Amino acid sequence: MSEPITCPRRAEGFGHGEEGKDSWREDNTCSFCGSLNPAEVLARVEAGTATLGPTDKNYKVYVKNSGGDPFKQTYRNCPRDSACKGPNDCAHWVTRPMQETKAYFQHFSKEQCLKFIDLLNAKKLRLGYPGHFYVRPFFIAKPQPPAAEEPHA
């Protein structure tokens, strides 16, 4: 595991107040919410090995493999008769290859958001059907119409 982080989605859910309890796992996903690391999202998009799947949410995107190595997903697979008491007391972790995963935009730094916008504006994002976002990611402002010119006196 990597250095401890606090998943930004914690404040939105049941894990509020547990600072530094999360990390980027070996599969490059957040140990709390399962989001793919934004650095990998951007690297895969730039390499052309990921297609982004639009959602009706402004905070997440699906990331589909388009010719790169499969993504990985780590999860607990405890048998019913297991004596596991929680995620820190479980030896039943399994990692499997996946062709699609998710990324939560809350994990993106300001710089990564700007990089995402640059890739979008340069038409370097591969977007799945229908070829555009249903809902604009929360960090992308709605374009403003040009201001009307004041009449000259």
Backbone as a printed PyTorch tensor [residue, N CA C, xyz], in Angstrom:
tensor([[[  0.8360,  -1.1870,   0.0000],
         [  0.0000,   0.0000,   0.0000],
         [  0.8790,   1.2470,   0.0000]],

        [[  0.3140,   2.3250,  -0.4730],
         [  1.0340,   3.5850,  -0.5600],
         [  0.8280,   4.4020,   0.7090]],

        [[  1.3020,   5.6430,   0.6550],
         [  1.1160,   6.5520,   1.7910],
         [ -0.3640,   6.7270,   2.0940]],

        [[ -0.7000,   6.9300,   3.3620],
         [ -2.1090,   7.1310,   3.7120],
         [ -2.6660,   8.4050,   3.0660]],

        [[ -3.9010,   8.3060,   2.6120],
         [ -4.6350,   9.4500,   2.0720],
         [ -6.0040,   9.4610,   2.7430]],

        [[ -6.7270,  10.5180,   2.5410],
         [ -8.1220,  10.5490,   2.9720],
         [ -8.9590,  10.6790,   1.7110]],

        [[ -9.7550,   9.6690,   1.4280],
         [-10.5910,   9.6990,   0.2340],
         [-11.5480,  10.8840,   0.3330]],

        [[-11.6010,  11.7270,  -0.6990],
         [-12.5060,  12.8790,  -0.6550],
         [-13.9790,  12.4780,  -0.6140]],

        [[-14.2930,  11.2460,  -0.9610],
         [-15.6860,  10.7870,  -0.9160],
         [-16.1150,  10.3830,   0.4970]],

        [[-15.1620,  10.2820,   1.4170],
         [-15.4750,   9.9290,   2.7970],
         [-16.4700,  10.9020,   3.4240]],

        [[-16.2700,  12.1890,   3.1950],
         [-17.1390,  13.2080,   3.7990],
         [-18.5730,  13.0900,   3.2940]],

        [[-18.7570,  12.4260,   2.1670],
         [-20.0970,  12.2730,   1.5870],
         [-20.7950,  11.0140,   2.0810]],

        [[-20.0610,  10.1550,   2.7770],
         [-20.6430,   8.8720,   3.1570],
         [-20.4870,   8.5660,   4.6260]],

        [[-20.3770,   7.2870,   4.9170],
         [-20.3590,   6.8170,   6.2960],
         [-18.9860,   6.8790,   6.9410]],

        [[-17.9440,   7.1480,   6.1850],
         [-16.6000,   7.1300,   6.7460],
         [-16.1100,   8.4830,   7.2070]],

        [[-16.9920,   9.4440,   7.3580],
         [-16.6020,  10.8070,   7.7330],
         [-15.7620,  10.8120,   9.0110]],

        [[-14.7160,  11.6120,   8.9840],
         [-13.9070,  11.7880,  10.1840],
         [-12.7610,  10.8100,  10.3290]],

        [[-12.5650,   9.9180,   9.4020],
         [-11.4880,   8.9410,   9.5150],
         [-10.3200,   9.3670,   8.6320]],

        [[ -9.6620,  10.4390,   9.0360],
         [ -8.5560,  11.0080,   8.2740],
         [ -7.4100,  10.0080,   8.1140]],

        [[ -6.8460,   9.9500,   6.9160],
         [ -5.6590,   9.1370,   6.6770],
         [ -5.8640,   7.6410,   6.7420]],

        [[ -7.0880,   7.1740,   6.5990],
         [ -7.3690,   5.7420,   6.6870],
         [ -7.2960,   5.0380,   5.3320]],

        [[ -7.1280,   5.7960,   4.2630],
         [ -7.2080,   5.2290,   2.9220],
         [ -5.8300,   5.2360,   2.2600]],

        [[ -5.7600,   4.5700,   1.1050],
         [ -4.5060,   4.5330,   0.3470],
         [ -4.8230,   4.1340,  -1.0880]],

        [[ -3.8300,   4.3100,  -1.9570],
         [ -3.9250,   3.7770,  -3.3200],
         [ -3.3950,   2.3540,  -3.2340]],

        [[ -4.2500,   1.3790,  -3.5060],
         [ -3.8730,  -0.0290,  -3.4370],
         [ -2.9520,  -0.3830,  -4.6030]],

        [[ -2.4260,  -1.5980,  -4.5560],
         [ -1.5380,  -2.0760,  -5.6160],
         [ -2.2360,  -2.1160,  -6.9720]],

        [[ -3.5670,  -2.2100,  -6.9790],
         [ -4.3060,  -2.2040,  -8.2480],
         [ -4.5820,  -0.7830,  -8.7420]],

        [[ -4.0150,   0.2130,  -8.0530],
         [ -4.1200,   1.6330,  -8.4030],
         [ -5.5420,   2.1790,  -8.2150]],

        [[ -6.2680,   1.6190,  -7.2430],
         [ -7.5930,   2.1200,  -6.9010],
         [ -7.6090,   2.5670,  -5.4490]],

        [[ -8.5250,   3.4560,  -5.1250],
         [ -8.6770,   3.9600,  -3.7670],
         [ -9.2400,   2.8500,  -2.8810]],

        [[ -8.6450,   2.6810,  -1.7190],
         [ -9.0860,   1.6230,  -0.8120],
         [-10.4590,   1.9050,  -0.2070]],

        [[-10.9420,   3.1410,  -0.2740],
         [-12.2620,   3.4600,   0.2810],
         [-13.3650,   3.3530,  -0.7680]],

        [[-13.1860,   4.0370,  -1.8990],
         [-14.2900,   4.1210,  -2.8720],
         [-14.0750,   3.2960,  -4.1390]],

        [[-12.8610,   2.7990,  -4.3570],
         [-12.5920,   1.9850,  -5.5290],
         [-12.2770,   2.7690,  -6.7920]],

        [[-12.1890,   4.0910,  -6.6940],
         [-11.8960,   4.9190,  -7.8670],
         [-10.5100,   4.6200,  -8.4150]],

        [[-10.3990,   4.6100,  -9.7320],
         [ -9.0930,   4.5050, -10.3730],
         [ -8.3210,   5.7900, -10.0970]],

        [[ -7.0350,   5.6580,  -9.8610],
         [ -6.1770,   6.8040,  -9.6000],
         [ -6.2260,   7.7590, -10.7980]],

        [[ -6.4720,   9.0610, -10.5690],
         [ -6.5710,  10.0050, -11.6850],
         [ -5.3090,  10.0800, -12.5380]],

        [[ -4.1430,   9.8340, -11.9530],
         [ -2.9080,   9.8400, -12.7480],
         [ -2.9700,   8.7420, -13.8090]],

        [[ -3.5230,   7.5880, -13.4460],
         [ -3.6590,   6.5030, -14.4270],
         [ -4.7320,   6.8310, -15.4540]],

        [[ -5.8270,   7.4430, -15.0190],
         [ -6.8810,   7.8430, -15.9610],
         [ -6.2800,   8.7360, -17.0360]],

        [[ -5.5740,   9.7790, -16.6200],
         [ -5.0030,  10.7320, -17.5820],
         [ -3.9350,  10.0830, -18.4520]],

        [[ -3.1010,   9.2340, -17.8680],
         [ -2.0610,   8.5480, -18.6520],
         [ -2.6870,   7.6460, -19.7090]],

        [[ -3.7310,   6.9140, -19.3320],
         [ -4.3920,   6.0150, -20.2820],
         [ -5.1040,   6.8060, -21.3720]],

        [[ -5.7200,   7.9180, -21.0220],
         [ -6.3960,   8.7530, -22.0250],
         [ -5.3730,   9.3090, -23.0080]],

        [[ -4.2630,   9.8270, -22.4810],
         [ -3.2230,  10.3870, -23.3610],
         [ -2.5990,   9.3290, -24.2570]],

        [[ -2.4730,   8.1040, -23.7620],
         [ -1.8970,   7.0090, -24.5470],
         [ -2.8950,   6.4280, -25.5440]],

        [[ -4.1610,   6.8200, -25.4210],
         [ -5.1870,   6.3020, -26.3300],
         [ -5.6480,   4.9000, -25.9760]],

        [[ -5.3940,   4.4570, -24.7300],
         [ -5.7790,   3.1030, -24.3300],
         [ -6.9840,   3.0970, -23.3890]],

        [[ -7.7170,   4.2030, -23.3630],
         [ -8.9290,   4.2610, -22.5320],
         [ -9.9860,   5.0880, -23.2430]],

        [[-11.2070,   4.6110, -23.1340],
         [-12.3730,   5.3460, -23.6190],
         [-13.2030,   5.6930, -22.3990]],

        [[-13.6310,   6.9390, -22.3120],
         [-14.4300,   7.3680, -21.1770],
         [-15.9010,   7.1690, -21.4810]],

        [[-16.5960,   6.5770, -20.5360],
         [-18.0260,   6.3380, -20.6820],
         [-18.8030,   7.3830, -19.9160]],

        [[-19.5770,   8.2100, -20.6160],
         [-20.3500,   9.2480, -19.9410],
         [-21.3680,   8.6410, -18.9750]],

        [[-21.6860,   9.3860, -17.9220],
         [-22.7170,   8.9960, -16.9760],
         [-23.6620,  10.1790, -16.7960]],

        [[-24.7210,   9.9570, -16.0480],
         [-25.6200,  11.0730, -15.7390],
         [-25.2300,  11.7140, -14.4050]],

        [[-24.0080,  11.4690, -13.9570],
         [-23.4770,  12.0510, -12.7220],
         [-22.3710,  13.0390, -13.0840]],

        [[-22.2650,  14.1230, -12.3380],
         [-21.2190,  15.1080, -12.6220],
         [-19.9330,  14.8230, -11.8580]],

        [[-19.8990,  13.7180, -11.1190],
         [-18.7480,  13.4360, -10.2740],
         [-18.0070,  12.1540, -10.6500]],

        [[-18.4690,  11.4270, -11.6770],
         [-17.7520,  10.2030, -12.0340],
         [-17.8030,   9.9470, -13.5250]],

        [[-16.8910,   9.0810, -13.9390],
         [-16.8100,   8.6700, -15.3280],
         [-16.4010,   7.2010, -15.3360]],

        [[-16.8920,   6.4610, -16.3030],
         [-16.4450,   5.0830, -16.4830],
         [-15.2360,   5.1050, -17.4010]],

        [[-14.2780,   4.2490, -17.1190],
         [-13.0450,   4.1770, -17.8990],
         [-12.9780,   2.7740, -18.4800]],

        [[-13.0320,   2.6970, -19.8150],
         [-13.0400,   1.4030, -20.5020],
         [-11.6950,   1.1740, -21.1740]],

        [[-11.1910,  -0.0440, -21.0450],
         [ -9.9360,  -0.4060, -21.6770],
         [-10.1080,  -0.3960, -23.1910]],

        [[ -9.1760,   0.2540, -23.8730],
         [ -9.2030,   0.3270, -25.3420],
         [ -7.8430,  -0.0480, -25.9010]],

        [[ -7.3680,  -1.2280, -25.5390],
         [ -6.1150,  -1.7070, -26.1020],
         [ -4.9470,  -1.7330, -25.1410]],

        [[ -5.1290,  -1.3160, -23.9060],
         [ -4.0450,  -1.3610, -22.9320],
         [ -4.1630,  -2.5940, -22.0540]],

        [[ -3.3450,  -2.6420, -21.0350],
         [ -3.4410,  -3.7350, -20.0590],
         [ -4.7810,  -3.6310, -19.3520]],

        [[ -5.3510,  -4.7590, -18.9830],
         [ -6.6170,  -4.7000, -18.2350],
         [ -6.4310,  -3.9360, -16.9260]],

        [[ -7.5010,  -3.3100, -16.4680],
         [ -7.4980,  -2.7130, -15.1440],
         [ -7.5710,  -3.8540, -14.1460]],

        [[ -7.3710,  -3.5410, -12.8790],
         [ -7.4810,  -4.5510, -11.8370],
         [ -8.4670,  -4.0700, -10.7970]],

        [[ -9.1520,  -5.0100, -10.1920],
         [-10.0890,  -4.6990,  -9.1170],
         [ -9.8000,  -5.6390,  -7.9620]],

        [[ -9.5690,  -5.0680,  -6.8020],
         [ -9.3380,  -5.8470,  -5.6040],
         [-10.5650,  -5.7480,  -4.7220]],

        [[-11.0180,  -6.8830,  -4.2310],
         [-12.2070,  -6.9090,  -3.3890],
         [-12.1050,  -8.0710,  -2.4040]],

        [[-12.9410,  -7.9960,  -1.3620],
         [-12.9760,  -9.0880,  -0.3890],
         [-13.9380, -10.1580,  -0.8640]],

        [[-13.5180, -11.3960,  -0.7230],
         [-14.3520, -12.5300,  -1.1070],
         [-14.3750, -13.5090,   0.0700]],

        [[-15.0150, -13.0540,   1.1560],
         [-15.0370, -13.8460,   2.3820],
         [-16.0800, -14.9560,   2.2980]],

        [[-15.7020, -16.1770,   2.6800],
         [-16.6950, -17.2450,   2.7580],
         [-17.6950, -16.9510,   3.8790]],

        [[-18.8920, -17.5080,   3.7640],
         [-19.9410, -17.2540,   4.7670],
         [-19.5200, -17.6580,   6.1780]],

        [[-18.7170, -18.6950,   6.2830],
         [-18.3090, -19.1580,   7.6100],
         [-17.0210, -18.4880,   8.0890]],

        [[-16.6070, -17.4300,   7.4170],
         [-15.3830, -16.7190,   7.7600],
         [-15.5200, -16.0120,   9.1070]],

        [[-14.4270, -15.9230,   9.8130],
         [-14.4040, -15.2120,  11.0950],
         [-13.8960, -13.7830,  10.9270]],

        [[-13.8750, -13.2710,   9.7030],
         [-13.3920, -11.9130,   9.4430],
         [-14.2590, -10.9040,  10.1880]],

        [[-13.6060,  -9.9430,  10.8170],
         [-14.3330,  -8.9290,  11.5820],
         [-14.3730,  -7.5820,  10.8640]],

        [[-13.6840,  -7.4410,   9.7880],
         [-13.6530,  -6.1750,   9.0720],
         [-12.5490,  -6.1680,   8.0470]],

        [[-12.4360,  -5.0720,   7.2950],
         [-11.4580,  -5.0340,   6.1980],
         [-10.0110,  -5.1740,   6.6390]],

        [[ -9.6900,  -4.7780,   7.8580],
         [ -8.3100,  -4.8930,   8.3300],
         [ -8.0170,  -6.2580,   8.9380]],

        [[ -9.0480,  -7.0960,   9.0520],
         [ -8.9040,  -8.4090,   9.6620],
         [ -9.3300,  -9.5070,   8.6800]],

        [[ -9.0560,  -9.3040,   7.4000],
         [ -9.5260, -10.2500,   6.3980],
         [ -8.3850, -10.6520,   5.4750]],

        [[ -8.2330, -11.9450,   5.2880],
         [ -7.1860, -12.4620,   4.4010],
         [ -7.7750, -12.9390,   3.0780]],

        [[ -9.0120, -12.5980,   2.8030],
         [ -9.7040, -13.1040,   1.6200],
         [ -9.7710, -12.0790,   0.4870]],

        [[ -8.7280, -11.3150,   0.2940],
         [ -8.7040, -10.3270,  -0.7770],
         [ -8.3740, -11.0150,  -2.0970]],

        [[ -9.0720, -10.6300,  -3.1500],
         [ -8.8920, -11.2110,  -4.4830],
         [ -8.7100, -10.0500,  -5.4620]],

        [[ -7.8310, -10.2210,  -6.4320],
         [ -7.6560,  -9.2230,  -7.4830],
         [ -7.9660,  -9.8940,  -8.8120]],

        [[ -8.7990,  -9.2400,  -9.6120],
         [ -9.1640,  -9.7990, -10.9130],
         [ -8.9930,  -8.7380, -11.9920]],

        [[ -8.7320,  -9.1730, -13.2430],
         [ -8.6310,  -8.2110, -14.3440],
         [-10.0280,  -7.7150, -14.7320]],

        [[-10.0900,  -6.4640, -15.1320],
         [-11.3540,  -5.8280, -15.5260],
         [-11.1350,  -5.0450, -16.8160]],

        [[-12.1390,  -4.9880, -17.6460],
         [-12.0640,  -4.1860, -18.8690],
         [-12.6780,  -2.7940, -18.6760]],

        [[-13.3790,  -2.6130, -17.5650],
         [-13.9960,  -1.3140, -17.2890],
         [-13.9300,  -1.0480, -15.7910]],

        [[-13.7120,   0.2020, -15.4470],
         [-13.6840,   0.6130, -14.0480],
         [-14.2910,   2.0020, -13.9530]],

        [[-14.2230,   2.6050, -12.7890],
         [-14.7930,   3.9380, -12.5990],
         [-13.7300,   4.8540, -12.0230]],

        [[-13.9280,   6.1410, -12.2420],
         [-13.0630,   7.1510, -11.6370],
         [-13.9550,   8.2560, -11.0980]],

        [[-13.7030,   8.6360,  -9.8580],
         [-14.4380,   9.7350,  -9.2410],
         [-13.6140,  11.0020,  -9.3700]],

        [[-14.2330,  12.0430,  -9.9210],
         [-13.5300,  13.3040, -10.1490],
         [-13.0860,  13.9740,  -8.8510]],

        [[-13.6810,  13.6330,  -7.7030],
         [-13.2670,  14.2380,  -6.4400],
         [-11.7930,  13.9470,  -6.1410]],

        [[-11.2560,  12.8630,  -6.6970],
         [ -9.8520,  12.5170,  -6.4740],
         [ -8.9020,  13.3670,  -7.3190]],

        [[ -9.4000,  14.0430,  -8.3360],
         [ -8.5400,  14.8240,  -9.2130],
         [ -8.0480,  16.0780,  -8.4860]],

        [[ -6.7530,  16.3510,  -8.6060],
         [ -6.2010,  17.6080,  -8.0870],
         [ -6.5990,  18.7310,  -9.0430]],

        [[ -6.3660,  19.9540,  -8.6410],
         [ -6.6660,  21.1000,  -9.5070],
         [ -5.9030,  20.9690, -10.8280]],

        [[ -4.6410,  20.5790, -10.7460],
         [ -3.8130,  20.4250, -11.9500],
         [ -4.3640,  19.3260, -12.8510]],

        [[ -4.8220,  18.2320, -12.2540],
         [ -5.3880,  17.1390, -13.0490],
         [ -6.7170,  17.5470, -13.6860]],

        [[ -7.5050,  18.3560, -12.9970],
         [ -8.7460,  18.8750, -13.5850],
         [ -8.4220,  19.7360, -14.8000]],

        [[ -7.4240,  20.5970, -14.6640],
         [ -7.0310,  21.4570, -15.7830],
         [ -6.4960,  20.6340, -16.9540]],

        [[ -5.7350,  19.5800, -16.6610],
         [ -5.2320,  18.6850, -17.7040],
         [ -6.3970,  17.9950, -18.4180]],

        [[ -7.3890,  17.5490, -17.6570],
         [ -8.5810,  16.9180, -18.2210],
         [ -9.2950,  17.8910, -19.1590]],

        [[ -9.4470,  19.1330, -18.7340],
         [-10.0960,  20.1590, -19.5600],
         [ -9.2880,  20.4080, -20.8300]],

        [[ -7.9620,  20.4710, -20.6950],
         [ -7.1090,  20.6590, -21.8770],
         [ -7.2870,  19.5060, -22.8650]],

        [[ -7.3210,  18.2750, -22.3760],
         [ -7.5160,  17.1150, -23.2550],
         [ -8.8930,  17.1520, -23.9110]],

        [[ -9.8890,  17.5630, -23.1610],
         [-11.2460,  17.6740, -23.7040],
         [-11.2960,  18.7380, -24.8000]],

        [[-10.7320,  19.9140, -24.5150],
         [-10.7390,  21.0000, -25.5020],
         [ -9.9340,  20.6550, -26.7500]],

        [[ -8.8790,  19.8640, -26.5840],
         [ -8.0470,  19.4520, -27.7230],
         [ -8.6460,  18.2470, -28.4490]],

        [[ -9.8250,  17.7920, -27.9970],
         [-10.5160,  16.6400, -28.5820],
         [ -9.6580,  15.3700, -28.5220]],

        [[ -8.9080,  15.2290, -27.4120],
         [ -8.0660,  14.0500, -27.2190],
         [ -8.7020,  13.0370, -26.2730]],

        [[ -9.8760,  13.3650, -25.7310],
         [-10.5970,  12.3970, -24.9070],
         [-11.4180,  11.5150, -25.8260]],

        [[-11.2800,  10.2190, -25.6750],
         [-12.1360,   9.2870, -26.4150],
         [-13.3860,   9.0870, -25.5710]],

        [[-14.5080,   9.5830, -26.0640],
         [-15.7640,   9.4590, -25.3330],
         [-16.6340,   8.4100, -25.9890]],

        [[-17.1390,   7.4930, -25.1760],
         [-18.0450,   6.4730, -25.6790],
         [-19.3790,   7.0840, -26.0700]],

        [[-20.2660,   6.2280, -26.5400],
         [-21.5830,   6.6630, -26.9930],
         [-22.2660,   7.4940, -25.9190]],

        [[-22.8130,   8.6180, -26.2360],
         [-23.0950,   9.2040, -27.5440],
         [-22.0240,  10.1730, -28.0380]],

        [[-20.8310,  10.1390, -27.4450],
         [-19.7390,  10.9950, -27.9060],
         [-19.6150,  12.3060, -27.1500]],

        [[-20.3920,  12.4740, -26.0950],
         [-20.3060,  13.6780, -25.2600],
         [-20.7770,  13.3260, -23.8510]],

        [[-20.4700,  14.1930, -22.9050],
         [-20.9420,  13.9820, -21.5410],
         [-22.4220,  14.3170, -21.4740]],

        [[-23.1970,  13.4900, -20.7770],
         [-24.6080,  13.8060, -20.5320],
         [-24.6930,  14.9900, -19.5810]],

        [[-23.8230,  14.9430, -18.5860],
         [-23.7320,  15.9890, -17.5760],
         [-22.2720,  16.4090, -17.5120]],

        [[-22.0200,  17.6900, -17.5600],
         [-20.6560,  18.2210, -17.5260],
         [-20.0110,  17.8860, -16.1720]],

        [[-18.7470,  17.3910, -16.1530],
         [-18.0640,  17.1780, -14.8750],
         [-18.1240,  18.4450, -14.0190]],

        [[-18.2630,  18.2770, -12.7120],
         [-18.5410,  19.4070, -11.8270],
         [-17.4890,  20.5100, -11.8780]],

        [[-16.2830,  20.2060, -12.3080],
         [-15.2290,  21.2200, -12.3340],
         [-15.1430,  21.9620, -13.6650]],

        [[-16.0520,  21.6760, -14.5800],
         [-16.0570,  22.3580, -15.8770],
         [-17.2220,  23.3410, -15.8870]],

        [[-16.8890,  24.6100, -16.0010],
         [-17.9090,  25.6570, -15.9830],
         [-18.6750,  25.6920, -17.2930]],

        [[-19.9160,  26.0930, -17.2040],
         [-20.7430,  26.2590, -18.3940],
         [-20.2020,  27.4530, -19.1770]],

        [[-20.0370,  27.2950, -20.4920],
         [-19.5460,  28.4240, -21.2840],
         [-20.5190,  29.6030, -21.1730]],

        [[-19.9560,  30.7760, -21.0040],
         [-20.7680,  31.9890, -20.9030],
         [-20.8440,  32.6590, -22.2740]],

        [[-22.0250,  33.1610, -22.6460],
         [-22.1110,  33.8830, -23.9190],
         [-21.3080,  35.1680, -23.8310]],

        [[-20.8360,  35.6580, -24.9730],
         [-20.0750,  36.9050, -24.9400],
         [-20.9470,  38.0370, -24.4270]],

        [[-20.3420,  38.9380, -23.7030],
         [-21.0760,  40.0800, -23.1560],
         [-21.5180,  40.9900, -24.2950]],

        [[-22.7090,  41.4940, -24.1690],
         [-23.2240,  42.4370, -25.1700],
         [-22.4390,  43.7350, -25.0900]],

        [[-22.1400,  44.2700, -26.2280],
         [-21.3970,  45.5240, -26.2380],
         [-22.3220,  46.6770, -25.8680]],

        [[-21.7680,  47.5980, -25.1080],
         [-22.5030,  48.7910, -24.7410],
         [-22.5790,  49.7050, -25.9570]],

        [[-23.7540,  50.3270, -26.1840],
         [-23.8230,  51.2800, -27.3110],
         [-22.9340,  52.4910, -27.0300]],

        [[-22.3180,  52.9570, -28.0860],
         [-21.4400,  54.1320, -27.9510],
         [-22.2820,  55.3830, -27.9480]],

        [[-21.9090,  56.3180, -27.1020],
         [-22.6530,  57.5740, -27.0020],
         [-22.2370,  58.5580, -28.0500]]])
